[in-house]
Structures are given as structure tokens and as C-alpha cells.
Amino acid sequence: MNIDFSQFSRRFYSVHATPIQKLERLSRFLGGPEIYIKRDDLLGLAGGGNKTRKLEFLVGDAIQQGADTLITCGALQSNHCRLTAAAAALEGLKCRLVLQEVVSGIEAHHTNGNRFIDELLGVEIIKTVSSDTDLMAAMGDFSMEASARGCKVYSIPVGGSNALGTLGYVACANEILTQSASMNLNFDHVICPSGSGGTQAGLEAGFRISKSDVSVIGITVSRPGKSQESKVNQLVWEVQLLLGSDHGEASGSAICNGDYFGEGYSLPTPEMIEAVRLVARLESILLDPVYTGKAMTGLIDLIRKGEFRSDQIVLFVHTGGAPALFANTQLFSD
Ligand SMILES: Cc1ncc(COP(=O)(O)O)c(C=O)c1O
């Protein structure tokens, strides 16, 4: 089913659909199912990545509401904040960020990777807060201060994961179905990282609305599987509501695997380092240390445990994030 997004104010930040490529060498190396990759790391806006799709709808809404300043928050190395800054630059809007020092004492997190690009993109004010700060409250105060000084603020939630932002991945599910039909491929499973949940929820809702039976497996980056499933299911429900109730029911069906995030959000695991190295060396593709590296760890492990049959086809969604490699080079020295 082709979902109609015309009722939403949307900006378009990517010129083409992102490619779906076969990972020939990785598939052979692992000896399991055929693995394909959806290259959302090649989406538009500086450095690309999954937030570009969400921001098409969020910034469209901000502009329609007459905003002149985008405010959002995340970790110091947030890809979402970098891409919000990129969208603001492109639209001639101002951008202010609240960035949380999730892991303390790593100098490169303050100066390199996404944090460096934030500066380059001309973010107006960056407020840095410590790991014990209530990030939502800090962003609320920050937004109120900006409004009091006359800014027309549009606040974007963590990861752009409200129902409106999630529409970006409903659109991505549509794109995948169109591409798989023209490539004559039937994906059995789609694997993606699952953080604030909008990517997985949008894919889930999009496939269910289109009556596709592909299963979406989210590999969590910060939460146990069950609590992430509730979060994703809630968003699936909200995005269906936003699209209108005649789009069917997908609620309650999310599958999240919480076995691969290690000790916590953005904390490295040896398996993540191996996965990032492996995909770089076999496929010339850069994953990231926080999201796609851990999701790939999950995919590799599930293949090794025989969770997929060798006649199945899986699609890994590369949601971007490679700029964070440059703030974490110490993890990868041989
Ligand atoms: C590179 C990358 N991949 C995946 C995710 C997770 O996506 P979501 O927050 O939609 O679950 C994020 C979120 O920040 C991200 O930056």
C-alpha cells in the first residue's frame, strides 16, 4: 500500500532512495542467510544517518509553525543533534543544543566527531550538562530561556522519536518494499538498532500497514528487550493514530533484543569493536560504535546461533553514525 504523507508538511533532504546492497563477503564469511544492507548512512544532510528521515517531517512542521530556532538534546556525540544542526543550517534556522556528557573524562567526545561538526554547522548555543542531569528538564528550561529572549522555538524530542518523526521510517518501510519488489527480493527479517525507538516503530508500522509479513528485529542500545518493546509498541500505536485508524493494527508486535548493548548506552563492547572492524574490512562500510556496531554484533551472533535459515534473506538497516568513530579512535587501535 502506498501511504499518503501529503497531509504533513514535509521537507526533502535526500535526492535519491538510499541503496540496498548485498553484503557478499560478509554473507560468505558468516555462512548463514544472505545479508543485504539499506544504506541510510548515505541519506542527505551533513554526514547522513537515520535522523534525516525524521527531520523531514519535524522541520517541515517547525517551518509551518513559523519557528526560527530548533532546540533539541542528546549525548555529546549525538548524531541526532548533529543532523538537527545540519537541517537548521540548510533551512536558515537557528539551532541550540543541550548535550549530555554520558561518559565523563573523554576529551575527544568534547572536541571531535559529531561535537566538532555541531560547531562547524554554526550551532548558536551549546549547553553541556553532566550525566546526572535530568536532560528533559534541562531542555525545557533551555527552551523557555530562548522563548523569553524572543526566539520562536520548536523543540524536538530526544532522537526525534515522537509520532511525527517516526513517519520518516514509515516512509522508509515503503521505500524498502518498492525496492525489494523491483529487485525481486523478499526480505524475511529487517534488523535495525533501537534507541529512542522511532526507527524500529516506523518500520514496524510501515510494514504492517502495507500488509508485509517481514519481521523487524530491533537490537537495543540502552535498554532490556522487554522495556524497549513497550516503548516501540507505544510509538507504533501513536504513529498509526497520526496516519488515521484505517491503516490497520500493528500494536503489540515489536521484537527487541537486549543482549548486545553491554554495560550501557555508548559503552564499548569487544564484540562491537570486532563487528565494526569486520564490516570495514570485508565490505568497506563504516559502522559506528554506539548503534550500528552493536546492532551488527547482534546480527552476527544471531546468525552464529542459527536463528536464521541459510535460505532466508535479511536486511540490515545502516542508520549512520560513523562521525562518532572519530571521537572514539582509542577503541580501535590494533
Ligand atoms: C546512528 C544511529 N543509529 C540508530 C539510532 C537509533 O534510532 P532510534 O533512536 O530511532 O531508535 C540512532 C539514534 O540516535 C543513531 O544516531
Ligand as a Chemical Component Dictionary entry (heavy atoms), coordinates in Angstrom:
data_LIG
# 
_chem_comp.id                   LIG 
_chem_comp.type                 NON-POLYMER 
_chem_comp.pdbx_formal_charge   0 
_chem_comp.three_letter_code    LIG 
# 
loop_
_chem_comp_atom.comp_id 
_chem_comp_atom.atom_id 
_chem_comp_atom.alt_atom_id 
_chem_comp_atom.type_symbol 
_chem_comp_atom.charge 
_chem_comp_atom.model_Cartn_x 
_chem_comp_atom.model_Cartn_y 
_chem_comp_atom.model_Cartn_z 
_chem_comp_atom.pdbx_ordinal 
LIG C1 C1 C 0 23.306 6.272 14.081 1  
LIG C2 C2 C 0 22.070 5.932 14.823 2  
LIG N1 N1 N 0 21.516 4.737 14.643 3  
LIG C3 C3 C 0 20.410 4.368 15.318 4  
LIG C4 C4 C 0 19.816 5.211 16.220 5  
LIG C5 C5 C 0 18.606 4.727 16.939 6  
LIG O1 O1 O 0 17.460 5.137 16.292 7  
LIG P1 P1 P 0 16.145 5.413 17.141 8  
LIG O2 O2 O 0 16.513 6.475 18.135 9  
LIG O3 O3 O 0 15.161 5.837 16.136 10 
LIG O4 O4 O 0 15.786 4.149 17.815 11 
LIG C6 C6 C 0 20.344 6.482 16.430 12 
LIG C7 C7 C 0 19.724 7.392 17.398 13 
LIG O5 O5 O 0 20.227 8.369 17.798 14 
LIG C8 C8 C 0 21.501 6.856 15.716 15 
LIG O6 O6 O 0 22.075 8.058 15.882 16 
# 
loop_
_chem_comp_bond.comp_id 
_chem_comp_bond.atom_id_1 
_chem_comp_bond.atom_id_2 
_chem_comp_bond.value_order 
_chem_comp_bond.pdbx_ordinal 
LIG C1 C2 SING 1  
LIG C2 N1 SING 2  
LIG C2 C8 DOUB 3  
LIG N1 C3 DOUB 4  
LIG C3 C4 SING 5  
LIG C4 C5 SING 6  
LIG C4 C6 DOUB 7  
LIG C5 O1 SING 8  
LIG O1 P1 SING 9  
LIG P1 O2 DOUB 10 
LIG P1 O3 SING 11 
LIG P1 O4 SING 12 
LIG C6 C7 SING 13 
LIG C6 C8 SING 14 
LIG C7 O5 DOUB 15 
LIG C8 O6 SING 16 
# 
